[in-house]
Amino acid sequence: MPLLLIVKIQEWLSNYTVEGKAGAAVVIRNKNWRILEKGVKGDGRVAWVRVATEKGEIGFISVHGPRERGRRRDLWKWLEEKWDKGNWFFGGDWNSVETCEDSVGESPVQHGSERRRWQHLMAHQDLDDCWLATARREGPHFTRQQQVNERLDQARLDRIYYTKNEMWEGMQMYVHHDARVRLSDHRPVVVSFEKEENRGRRYCNYFKTPPELVQKPEIQQQIQEVWRNSGLPAEDLRRNWDWRWTEVRQILIAEAAKERKKTQEQRNKLQELENIRKRIAAGRDTTPSADLERLDVEIKTLELEREKELQRWSKTRWLGLADAPSKFFFSIVRTRKAKEEIMCLKAEDGRILTSQDEILRELHNFYTRLFQEDEISVQDAEKMEQVLANVENKLTEEQNGRLITRPEETEIKSLVAELKKEKAPGLDGMTAEALHSLGDAAEADVQAMIWYFWNTGQITWKQQQGVIKLLPKEGDKQLIKNWRPISLLNLGYKIIAKLLANRLKIFLPELVHSQQKGFVPGRVITDNVLAFQVGQEWAKKSKQPTLFVKLDFEKAYDRVVTRLSVEDHGCDGNSWKIHPSNKRASGGGYIQTSCHGYFLT
């Protein structure tokens, strides 16, 4: 996803009251933006600002009230006439409760002509509701303790909208609201553009203390104690927040001072040991060997503790900064990218290739030749037909019916839970861990994707995309034959492939001949090695002329006959079909599949 305005906007909409009167304000924390126009309307009930950014002009509008029924209709009409279509953020506190205890705001905030005028405004400006999108993904966050019967249109009354266009595509993933349970509707509405794992921890970054301290269990326990026992009224959220973070900051500062003291002690002991050794070498010191050994043990203990601290710091820094658009992140990307680049390659004729164009051409020619299907003669085709006609193991209609039955919700949920973790993502960047963290919020989307595939037999073009990586094998790394290609596929493709594999493996033992020992549940490939040894012993004892044939693939799937892989495979009927994954290669830096998907090389 392109860098939008991540971490550039911290707060942009805030409602407030002055001398008992309602008001609105727009707070923008970015000094690089130039204000083109700003103003207020209706005694401060509407505030707007239009700014110039490197991405173009952006407008922010904050609305507070009015509370009286019917007056907002004129406000929406004025806004529609005021605006030109463009990039707009729009938010505010529409229910306009007068006190924190007032619950009138928990009734629907739009009525009759107001609602119709607002819907017309949304259609005219092509607005999208960030909160509803967030609620669908994460579940509703309620303004008050009352849960308003789980109604999404009432559970959140401080709304944020934005103009749907390419500039703000994907912004919803970075939107969250600080106003949660027990917070008044007059608290600031805050939108933070941050990574998912940093939500709720924005202020931690302001502490200039080593972040590895927070990873220590004893420090975490102290912070939890502070958070549980503030001693302040629970209703006073602002004082609670400030007091807790002040205490946490003091804890971290004290622990950081201890770490600095420990590091200085280690340096002093190292210097002391070095001085003693120099004096002994010069014959000017008679320190007992026992004291030297004791000092050496103390230093090694300190070094071990320091090494653990550095490892924890490295992991913390990676977790905290790895995905942020920082110098640290881009430095890692450049370093890893440089390691992956092939700078030199040896061609089959012995030439050394150093030009990137020559290397890419050699890669393309090698894998095109390797995975290209050989021409099949008429005689071979007839023999294939005979082989297929004599296949004994076939699926029954009942078994085939079980294969083509639409997956139920329980099967899909179990399938998602079985996805392997710590696997490299495809071009979509989604991993099994990310899908698991979404929980029930993504369940409906996964079901819709699988059912669409099941009903149409098609997957989207993006699901067919993947990244091809080359992994080294043993031997000379300058020879392309010693590199093994793997495909990093998108998560949607993996889910569908696993669904098909789970269903197929139930019947594989019945379909695959017993002589094949590999890649079938319940069979071991070493059985073939034992069978080969038994065959050799029999041939020696019987003294009969015998021929043993061993076939070794240069690469996986380099001798696959596509026509065989797309045949009926023993199914009665045409409901269950297997399609080839790699049928032909195309020019350039891409490999084209039979599904018309492209793999980045």
Secondary structure as UniProt FT lines:
FT   TURN            6..8
FT   STRAND          13..18
FT   TURN            19..20
FT   STRAND          21..26
FT   TURN            31..32
FT   STRAND          34..41
FT   TURN            42..45
FT   STRAND          46..53
FT   TURN            54..55
FT   STRAND          56..64
FT   TURN            69..70
FT   HELIX           71..82
FT   STRAND          88..93
FT   TURN            100..101
FT   HELIX           104..106
FT   HELIX           112..125
FT   STRAND          127..129
FT   HELIX           130..138
FT   HELIX           148..150
FT   HELIX           152..155
FT   STRAND          158..163
FT   HELIX           166..168
FT   TURN            169..170
FT   HELIX           171..174
FT   TURN            181..182
FT   TURN            185..186
FT   HELIX           196..198
FT   TURN            199..200
FT   HELIX           202..206
FT   HELIX           211..215
FT   HELIX           217..228
FT   TURN            234..235
FT   HELIX           237..281
FT   TURN            282..283
FT   HELIX           289..321
FT   TURN            322..323
FT   HELIX           327..340
FT   STRAND          345..346
FT   TURN            348..349
FT   STRAND          352..353
FT   HELIX           356..371
FT   HELIX           378..389
FT   HELIX           397..404
FT   HELIX           409..418
FT   TURN            427..428
FT   HELIX           432..438
FT   HELIX           439..442
FT   HELIX           443..456
FT   HELIX           462..464
FT   STRAND          466..472
FT   TURN            477..478
FT   HELIX           480..482
FT   STRAND          483..489
FT   HELIX           491..511
FT   TURN            514..515
FT   TURN            521..522
FT   HELIX           526..542
FT   TURN            556..559
FT   HELIX           562..565
FT   TURN            569..570
FT   TURN            588..589
FT   STRAND          590..592
FT   TURN            594..595
FT   STRAND          598..600
//
